[in-house]
Amino acid sequence: MLTISMGALLILIGYFLGLYFFDSATAGLVIALLVWAILSLIGYFQGDSILLSMSRAKKIRRDDHPRLYNVVEEMKIASGLEKMPEIYIIDDPSLNAFATGRDPNRASVAITSGLLQKLNRDELQGVIAHEISHIKNRDVLLMAMCSILLGTIVILAWYGSRFLIFGSVTGSRRSSSSGGGGGAQIIILVVALVFMILAPIMAQFIYFAISRKREYLADASAALYTRYPEGLASALEKLGASTGQLKSANKATAPMYIVNPFRKKGLKASDLSSTHPPLSERIRILRAMAGASFNDYDQVYRQVHGGKGVIPAASLAAETVPIATTKLEGEAGEPNEIQRVRETSDVMWRLSKYHTITCDCGAKLRVPPNFKEPQIKCPHCGRTHQI
Amino acid sequence: MLAVYIVIGIIVVLLIIFLATYNSLVRLRNQVKNAWAQIDVQLKRRYDLIPNLVETAKGYMKHERETLEAVTNARNLAQQVASAGAGERAKAEGELSSALSRLLAVVENYPDLKANQNFLALQEELTSTENKISFSRQFYNDSVLKYNNQTQMFPSNIIANMTGFKASEFFEVTLAAEREAPKVSFT
């Protein structure tokens, strides 16, 4: 619905601009669609690698971090993805994760090393499930298309307003063949002006509303895949408690992160210009769910918000799905936080191509990749080690 | 003339609807088959993991011979009945799951074993495989639900009956053994 209104805005602005400048609405529509097509092509061929290289993400294989790889594989099975997404770790102490990929078969999931250290397995599973549901629901594609729509509207509005100003400065270029006469001209001028000012603003609000809606859907999908909404809820809680900003995020890439990298603490109401719903509300909905299905999520959402639900009607089934029995943290084999921190920093050193030498005194020597000497001396005890 | 065009138009639209529904049924049924095969893959992975696990644990858990043997026997039995009917197979797999959880509960008493890197890696793999088995069963059931909905709900049930698509069975776990939580004795 929202996407349709955004598309309608585009068509309207094209229509009125064309009517004003070219006396032909069709010309305006054609230009609008042309700009949209060109932007779409550019956007389509840009690819995911730009986003990943921007965030200094490092790709991992199964051996690099078996727990993370296994969790992603488990969610791949639960969601029914055909191909395993590529997994990246971002070397950043802040807590965040994102998913990219226009196509479910060529998708990637990235997570910061800070988040990897902080979460236990159930919480990690919830976060990964949320990201994978973005991939499965094709949210990345949707948001990319919406931002192209938004960009087209903004471009048209901007050029329209410039031509309007130039047009009136260089004198009237209207001939009397525009049928209708002066009165109709002014009306069209006013409408065109209104659209040129309002359309970008409205389009932006619609864009943010779409983004928030897809976030709710991703939360609901994560609860359904894991059958354990508490996992994602407590992960979001940990995320909410931290305020460190992700160094490499910017406004353009913000919608794809699991929490708004630009959030300010204390924003209660659903800020109209926010790409994500407020964390406290997301946690509340997840914890109030009676079952794990979309129906249960929608029910709680309607209670919290009153009125319409947020899940598309096509996905609502009649029956509910039970939540899995409570899982214990610190079960046999589950690493505690200190072990996770050690494990993650080991992985990050290895991925940066450092050698690790364990000295007999207990110290771990990290040798940088460009170290040329054949031997190294332990700074703690003085023993020499061969490289 | 117009009447003819309208009729042709209606027929074309009906044909498109028919084809779309038929394709959707085929896609869902294939997804069910694929999901079933996925369960197989994960079960097989568990068979391959267990001998390694038992070997690593044996060195440390010298007094837990029965627990270890139970696991090995359950695993061998499950592998044998792998080609038998679904009911028998589910039972054997359930027995294996409970034997494994008993073993992992006992591991808590052996801090040396818990610190062994090899064992930890194996345990992670095993936990993950158990999760994957349950998720692939979950996905199978979800797929069966979607498929059954489409074969039974109106109007696609007409097309389903015409082309011979039948509802599938859910993978139910009706074993007491699997539902039972492992007993931890404090004696």
Interface residues (C-beta under 8 A of the other chain):
Chain A: P66 R67 N70 V71 E73 E74 M75 I77 A78 S79 G80 Y225 R227 A317 A332 G333
Chain B: Q31 A35 Q38 Q42 L104 A105 V107 E108 K114 L120 A121 Q123 E124 E125 T127 S128 N131 K132 F135 S136 Q138 F139 D142 S143 L145 N149
